[in-house]
Amino acid sequence: MDEEISGLPGVTREIFREFIERMIKYYVSEAKDIIATTFRGKNRFFTYEITDLGISFQAEVTDNGDCVIHWEPVYESGMRYIADALTFDDMMTTRVPPGVAFLQKRVNIVGSLRDTIRFLAVVPYSQKAYIRVSGEIIQKYGPDQLASDYPVPEDYFERLG
């Protein structure tokens, strides 16, 4: 049995992996050409560290704009995005703009300014994918099973459309 992630009652590592992999699938389906153009010939490995959950993963952008998730590091990332789960959720659900979170020192981005600017250019597509998958995961596993301490805004389901 997969154990729950500390700080996210009801969420196991397998559910978290399913969430991230589905999010990336939707992200690519919405923005594959933009992703390919934005990252062609440039840094294509990004590491995400969710500090309070003890989880990290790499996203690799391929030449054609696909994204591959690596749960174990495969290459030195040009950029690392470091935040706690609530900050990550706040930015991905658009409650807090990424620039504001950075200025408030709620998120730490390690890497070149150019990589950061390229990364920020595609954030709206990943936010849309995140919100969509959040609704699907909640519907699949139910709010009773996913008794997260992190609040869901009242207009959450409206934003899924």
C-alpha positions in Angstrom: 0.0 0.0 0.0 1.3 3.4 -1.0 1.8 5.7 2.1 0.3 9.1 2.3 2.4 12.2 1.8 3.0 14.1 5.0 0.9 17.3 5.0 -1.6 16.1 2.4 -3.9 13.7 4.1 -5.4 11.2 1.7 -2.8 11.9 -1.0 -0.3 9.1 -1.7 2.8 9.3 -3.8 1.0 7.4 -6.5 -1.9 9.9 -6.6 0.7 12.8 -6.6 2.5 11.2 -9.6 -0.8 10.6 -11.4 -1.6 14.2 -10.8 1.7 15.6 -12.2 1.8 13.3 -15.2 -1.8 14.1 -16.1 -1.1 17.8 -15.7 1.9 17.6 -18.1 -0.2 15.7 -20.6 -2.8 18.5 -20.7 -0.1 21.1 -20.6 1.6 19.7 -23.8 -1.8 19.2 -25.5 -2.5 22.9 -25.0 0.9 24.4 -25.8 3.2 21.9 -27.6 4.2 24.3 -30.4 4.8 27.1 -28.0 6.8 24.9 -25.7 9.0 23.6 -28.6 9.6 27.1 -29.9 10.3 28.6 -26.4 12.9 25.9 -25.4 14.4 24.8 -28.8 18.2 24.7 -28.5 18.1 25.9 -24.9 18.1 24.5 -21.4 15.4 21.8 -21.3 15.6 20.3 -17.8 13.7 21.8 -15.0 13.6 20.5 -11.4 10.7 21.1 -9.1 11.2 20.7 -5.4 8.1 20.7 -3.1 10.0 21.1 0.1 7.4 20.3 2.8 6.3 17.1 0.9 9.9 15.9 0.4 9.1 15.4 -3.3 11.1 16.5 -6.4 10.9 15.6 -10.0 12.4 16.8 -13.3 10.6 17.9 -16.4 12.5 17.4 -19.6 11.3 19.3 -22.8 12.0 17.4 -26.0 12.8 18.9 -29.4 9.2 18.6 -30.5 7.7 20.2 -27.4 6.8 17.0 -25.5 7.5 16.9 -21.8 8.8 13.9 -20.0 8.7 13.6 -16.2 11.6 12.0 -14.4 11.0 11.0 -10.8 14.8 10.4 -10.4 17.2 13.1 -11.6 18.7 12.2 -15.0 20.6 15.4 -15.8 21.8 18.5 -14.1 18.9 21.0 -14.3 19.5 24.5 -15.7 16.7 25.7 -13.4 15.3 24.6 -10.1 12.0 25.7 -8.8 11.7 25.4 -5.0 8.5 26.0 -3.0 6.2 24.5 -0.4 3.0 22.8 -1.5 0.7 25.7 -0.6 2.8 28.2 -2.5 3.0 25.8 -5.5 -0.8 25.4 -5.3 -1.4 29.2 -4.9 0.7 30.0 -8.0 -0.8 27.2 -10.1 -4.4 28.0 -9.3 -3.6 31.7 -10.0 -4.4 32.9 -6.4 -0.9 34.3 -6.3 1.1 35.4 -9.4 4.5 33.7 -9.7 6.3 37.1 -9.7 4.6 38.1 -6.4 5.5 34.7 -4.8 9.1 35.2 -5.9 9.2 38.8 -4.5 7.6 37.6 -1.2 10.4 34.9 -1.1 7.8 32.1 -1.0 9.4 30.5 -4.0 13.1 30.2 -4.9 14.1 30.0 -8.5 17.7 28.9 -9.1 19.0 29.3 -12.6 19.7 31.9 -15.2 17.4 34.9 -15.7 16.9 33.9 -19.3 15.7 30.4 -18.3 13.4 31.9 -15.8 11.8 34.3 -18.3 11.3 31.4 -20.8 9.8 29.3 -18.0 7.4 32.1 -17.0 6.3 32.5 -20.6 4.6 29.1 -20.5 3.3 29.2 -16.9 -0.3 30.2 -17.9 -0.6 26.9 -19.9 0.6 24.8 -16.9 -1.8 26.7 -14.6 -4.7 25.8 -16.8 -3.6 22.2 -16.9 -3.1 22.2 -13.1 -6.6 23.5 -12.4 -8.2 21.0 -14.8 -6.4 18.0 -13.3 -7.1 19.2 -9.7 -10.8 18.9 -10.5 -10.4 15.5 -12.1 -8.4 14.1 -9.2 -10.9 15.5 -6.6 -13.8 13.9 -8.6 -11.9 10.6 -9.0 -10.8 10.2 -5.4 -13.4 12.3 -3.7 -13.0 15.1 -1.1 -13.6 12.6 1.7 -10.5 10.6 0.7 -8.5 13.7 -0.1 -8.9 15.5 3.2 -6.2 18.1 2.5 -5.4 20.8 4.9 -5.0 23.2 2.0 -8.1 25.2 1.4 -10.0 25.0 -1.9 -11.4 28.4 -3.1 -15.2 28.7 -3.4 -14.9 29.4 -7.2 -12.5 26.5 -7.7 -14.8 24.4 -9.9 -15.9 27.4 -11.9 -12.3 28.0 -12.9 -12.0 24.5 -14.3 -13.9 25.5 -17.5 
